[in-house]
Amino acid sequence: MPMMPNWGGSWGGGFWFGPVLMILFWLIIIVGAVFIIYALVNPQRSVPPSAEESALEILKSRYAKGEISKEEFEEKKKDLA
């Protein structure tokens, strides 16, 4: 009968190696899932405005969404001109 390695470590005693790899595997899966969920929940923070979009277009968009008042819009528009 051929010789088989025993749990005592005739092949280096790596009994702890398997559980550590399993913990690392699940840790990577969990961290990846958290990043994906965060990116889906907060799309504005993960995607910056395009480089081609001008400051005036961004200002108009913010005014249209109601993020700034008409007074703020006019003031900032004058600053850009």
C-alpha positions as CSV (number, residue, x, y, z in Angstrom):
1,M,0.0,0.0,0.0
2,P,1.4,3.5,-0.9
3,M,2.4,5.9,1.9
4,M,-0.1,8.7,2.6
5,P,0.7,11.9,4.4
6,N,-0.6,12.1,7.9
7,W,-2.3,15.0,9.7
8,G,0.8,15.4,11.9
9,G,2.7,17.1,9.1
10,S,4.8,14.8,7.0
11,W,4.1,17.3,4.3
12,G,4.9,20.4,6.4
13,G,2.1,20.3,9.0
14,G,-0.1,22.7,7.0
15,F,-3.4,21.7,8.8
16,W,-4.1,25.5,9.5
17,F,-3.6,26.5,5.8
18,G,-7.0,25.3,4.6
19,P,-9.2,27.2,7.2
20,V,-7.1,30.4,6.6
21,L,-7.7,30.2,2.9
22,M,-11.4,29.7,3.4
23,I,-11.6,32.8,5.7
24,L,-9.7,34.9,3.1
25,F,-12.0,33.7,0.3
26,W,-15.1,34.7,2.2
27,L,-13.6,38.0,3.3
28,I,-12.9,38.9,-0.3
29,I,-16.4,37.9,-1.4
30,I,-18.0,40.0,1.4
31,V,-15.8,43.1,0.8
32,G,-16.5,42.9,-3.0
33,A,-20.3,42.6,-2.3
34,V,-20.1,45.7,0.0
35,F,-18.4,47.7,-2.7
36,I,-20.8,46.7,-5.4
37,I,-23.8,47.6,-3.2
38,Y,-22.3,50.9,-2.2
39,A,-21.7,51.8,-5.9
40,L,-25.3,50.9,-6.8
41,V,-26.8,52.9,-3.9
42,N,-24.6,56.0,-4.4
43,P,-24.2,56.3,-8.2
44,Q,-23.6,60.1,-8.1
45,R,-20.5,59.7,-5.9
46,S,-19.0,56.8,-8.0
47,V,-19.4,58.5,-11.4
48,P,-17.9,62.0,-11.8
49,P,-19.3,64.4,-14.3
50,S,-17.9,64.1,-17.8
51,A,-14.9,66.3,-18.7
52,E,-16.8,67.7,-21.7
53,E,-19.6,69.1,-19.5
54,S,-19.1,72.8,-19.0
55,A,-19.5,74.6,-15.7
56,L,-22.6,76.4,-17.0
57,E,-24.2,73.1,-18.0
58,I,-23.6,71.7,-14.5
59,L,-25.0,74.9,-13.0
60,K,-28.2,74.6,-15.2
61,S,-28.6,71.0,-14.2
62,R,-28.3,71.8,-10.5
63,Y,-30.9,74.6,-10.9
64,A,-33.3,72.3,-12.8
65,K,-33.0,69.6,-10.1
66,G,-33.8,72.2,-7.5
67,E,-30.5,71.9,-5.7
68,I,-29.9,75.7,-5.9
69,S,-32.3,78.7,-5.8
70,K,-32.8,81.1,-8.7
71,E,-30.8,83.8,-6.8
72,E,-27.8,81.4,-6.4
73,F,-28.1,80.4,-10.1
74,E,-28.0,84.0,-11.3
75,E,-25.1,84.8,-8.9
76,K,-23.0,81.9,-10.0
77,K,-23.9,82.5,-13.7
78,K,-22.5,86.0,-13.4
79,D,-19.3,84.6,-11.8
80,L,-18.8,82.2,-14.7
81,A,-19.3,84.9,-17.4
